[in-house]
Amino acid sequence: MPLYAGFDLGGTQLKYGLLDERNNLVFKDKAPTPPTIKELIELFRELWEGLKNKKKKTIKAVGFGIPGIFSFKEQKTIQSPNLPELDNFELRAAVSRFIEVPFWLDNDANMAAYGEYRCGAGKGVKDMIFLTLGTGVGSGIIIAGELLHGQCGFAAEMGHIVVNPEGERCNCGSRGCLETEASAGPIIRNYRQLTRTDETPAAEEIAKRAKLGDEAARKSFERAGYYLGIGLGTAINLLNPEKILLGGGVMASGELLLPHAAEEARRRSYKASFDCCSIEKASLGNDAGLMGAASWAKDRQSTKKA
């Protein structure tokens, strides 16, 4: 049975693995993300050779999930906030020197969305939205069974829709984006404001305190859920999805966030649209990106789409 490889590049870790023909994960591993582009390309080369030697089966195609704004037309990352060395770097040309099989590159959040769609909680769904809530907010959108890319490949950046016009300045240049109001950083900011201290506990610690009855910790998640709900309500009215899946590190404490987000989304959207959309936690965790990249490559290979 042939295999398909997937690479999910993050700011600190490169996760990679192999899927079989039935989208079963048969191998996975991770490595620290190198600090330079030269070292990154060399790491890709080493890992690729290792994957070929690990299984006595043919790897037919490879998928890469790359962080940042990825141009389909130019086949390169235009801007990657966490890995600026990727900006305008000809990644396809670099990896084509040693990868002998067809391969495809796409945005990392798109690949995570595709992973949930093909292998996780989105299986069987034709119209869905995936959001990953962590240090930032990434997203991918499936419409009629296809990833939404837009004219140039930059679509589905839900982390940068404005939910609070007077909110914090975002790295994208706007203000009050979903990312500045509903990710891990805003939860910490909320807690500091509510407690009026200089203490900066991690979002995980704030979640623990909330579960132990800390009112400020609970309200920190409630406020983030409020803004998340505004974004979800907007998306429900705009796209009428069947399912919205929420993943990422923040969703480890989803019971503190999800009810508030769902209630605000209900208030902000048409009743008919809200009633036909389920809002749930994603199921694949940190494997979503590499599984999505591999299954994306498998599907593109089978249909010969570039």
Steps between C-alpha positions, in 0.01 A plus 500: 500500500649840403569772756468878505724737698397816679711778653352760737743786557456707815690776671663261748436148365485320168251213523499234230357159427356245259144407406390186322244480220215500753627815676626304801799655675771234487795708620561840657786692657620854559819705498593850620452766233847623396584871532616551140353418161814311399470271801128457436554378146768261621261370767232441238755305298606285796145426610393416146781249462410353838135461405591322177718254692259446790227315313557246224221658301489771237424856608290631212453868595594758762315795654644798686313728740687831515419783747413838356338650192572254220462603135361226280595691189862561599530181708675675786424652837446874475507564875561265794488686836651211699759398239598820316785323316230335290382836367526489119728197518467257208418199715357289217817534297715413802320179598451390139876433488459189714132401506447274200122456527216751449461741790273787598538800730226692681432707809537304824154585636344394169676167536377457858147574381537244224629247751189536715284487187652181361616319814340659806183658637411645160474169314187490287443877526490707180502853646710568811724750672807406703658735752816432697534711816849521642764772499304635204184402314530300180214382284398304196165477322351214300224589254322223309783264586777731377744722686416868461810674361371821342645671196867487608493236773463739795139422601365366831708722733229512765756587766515845342135592481428792733286413803592800718560824305658666803708197592871430510731563205557179301821390327309504171466879533134511595346538845270276702539187287367168621866408563551793737181422695456121515843332501728408792653848535167681544395253771818590691439871435142469624618335821757769570242773445241332720744428785687830460833327552820461298479122525506330159399136546470283189154443356520139625555624856209744470281209388602301808412793722165542329414136567591553866255789527716805422242755380752716310635195320149391406414846368824508298378203298146634489620825342706314239198281430287809447725629223541154352122478484481829308735354241312171481166678463639702210630184334170318547305783335752527218560134416218294658738214591385159619774482763756723673794318657722663762851370566833622636650519847237737640230242429655269757287716731210512258234460768602844633477662156263309274165560677555877501611499136202290392254719688640820350502341153135413551419864584698630202368272224173415331316235699453280193873510417606443859260209543651307208861553616672298773793656688737234635856431610729366228622142544851461356698728730858567386472236227244698295759693296721211395199275432337776298814561297537130422133448413501820292795366300328163462182659368687735267706209369190292430326782315818653351414847632781750556 
